[in-house]
Amino acid sequence: MKVHEKIRTLREAKNWSQEEMAKRLNMSVNGYSKIERGETKAYIPKMEQIAEVFEVDLLELIPKNGNNIYLNNNNGSGCNIIGSPTELAFENEKLQLMLEMKDKELAMQQREIGNLREQVLQLKEINILLKKE
């Protein structure tokens, strides 16, 4: 059973409507229903909130088929749970592109630092010449 299916099953077991669940989670009904249909990823902070509403451990919401990969995301949005090889390949490609961009930014910054050092040397030379006059 997938995460979104477990969430729906738990909600139905409590006889709560999607509207009631959305209200408990402080989110729109449309946003919550997308989670339940599996149309949007539920990140760890939202999963923790859902588990808290259901009064279950977070791990009870996560499938135990051994195919899940947890990616820590250091930008403050928590972790992604990736369950299929296609999702993993996509996430890998995305991370590779991000890494390439960071490498290009770093190379550009290093060139800029080199240019600034050159300018500093030139300014020192100008300063020396001005002091001689």
Summary of the structure (lengths in Angstrom):
residues: 133
radius of gyration: 25.7
end to end distance: 83.8
largest distance: 90.1
contacts: 295
relative contact order: 0.09
helix: 68%
strand: 8%
